[in-house]
Amino acid sequence: MPTLLLLFDLVLLATLIVLALAAVLSPEPRRAVMLFIAFGLWLALVWARLRAPDIALAEAAIGAGMGGALMLAAARRAAHRDEAAGRDGDKRA
């Protein structure tokens, strides 16, 4: 049984590292935010596995939930601003 738990922990760790790298290296802001939300939820699983349910709930609610929603709104606003700047540039040309 301990071998199975060790394997589960290694899968958790590997997935967490892959999600972190994918979020940081993503060129598209919306995709990066989605990966960040997935990273936060996965990190909540890690905290739960470490028997810290209070931190797991806080990470899921604040880190992935509220933080992700705020970042999605910021990414959407930046995309609209870039579109508006592109349309203004087209009119000037």
C-alpha positions in Angstrom: 0.0 0.0 0.0 2.8 2.6 0.7 4.1 2.0 -2.8 0.8 2.9 -4.3 0.6 6.1 -2.2 4.2 7.0 -3.2 3.2 6.5 -6.9 0.1 8.7 -6.4 2.3 11.4 -4.8 4.7 11.3 -7.6 1.9 11.6 -10.2 0.6 14.6 -8.2 4.0 16.2 -8.1 4.7 15.6 -11.8 1.3 16.9 -12.9 1.8 20.0 -10.7 5.1 20.8 -12.2 3.8 20.3 -15.8 0.8 22.6 -15.1 3.1 25.2 -13.6 5.4 25.2 -16.6 2.6 25.2 -19.0 1.0 28.2 -17.3 4.2 30.2 -17.2 5.2 29.3 -20.8 1.8 29.8 -22.4 1.9 32.7 -25.0 -1.9 33.2 -24.8 -3.1 35.0 -21.7 -6.4 33.3 -21.5 -4.9 29.8 -21.8 -2.3 30.8 -19.1 -5.1 31.8 -16.7 -7.0 28.5 -17.3 -3.8 26.6 -16.6 -3.2 28.7 -13.5 -6.7 27.8 -12.3 -6.1 24.1 -13.0 -2.8 24.5 -11.1 -4.5 26.0 -8.1 -7.1 23.2 -8.0 -4.4 20.6 -8.3 -2.4 22.3 -5.5 -5.5 22.1 -3.4 -5.4 18.3 -3.9 -1.8 18.3 -2.8 -2.7 20.2 0.3 -5.5 17.8 1.0 -3.1 14.9 0.5 -0.7 16.5 3.1 -3.7 16.5 5.5 -4.1 20.3 5.6 -7.8 20.6 4.6 -8.0 24.3 5.7 -5.2 25.3 3.4 -6.7 23.1 0.6 -10.0 24.9 0.9 -8.4 28.3 1.0 -6.3 27.5 -2.1 -9.3 26.2 -4.0 -11.5 29.2 -3.0 -9.0 32.1 -3.1 -6.2 30.9 -5.3 -8.1 29.1 -8.0 -11.5 30.7 -7.6 -11.2 34.4 -6.9 -7.7 34.8 -8.3 -8.6 33.0 -11.5 -11.8 35.0 -12.0 -9.9 38.2 -11.5 -7.2 37.2 -13.9 -9.7 36.1 -16.5 -11.4 39.5 -16.3 -8.0 41.2 -16.6 -7.1 39.0 -19.7 -10.5 39.7 -21.3 -10.1 43.5 -20.7 -6.5 43.4 -22.1 -7.8 41.5 -25.2 -10.5 44.1 -25.8 -8.0 46.9 -25.3 -5.7 45.3 -27.9 -8.5 44.9 -30.3 -9.5 48.5 -29.9 -5.9 49.6 -30.4 -5.7 47.4 -33.6 -8.9 48.9 -35.0 -7.7 52.5 -34.3 -4.4 51.6 -36.0 -6.3 50.3 -39.1 -8.2 53.6 -39.4 -5.1 55.7 -39.3 -3.3 53.7 -42.1 
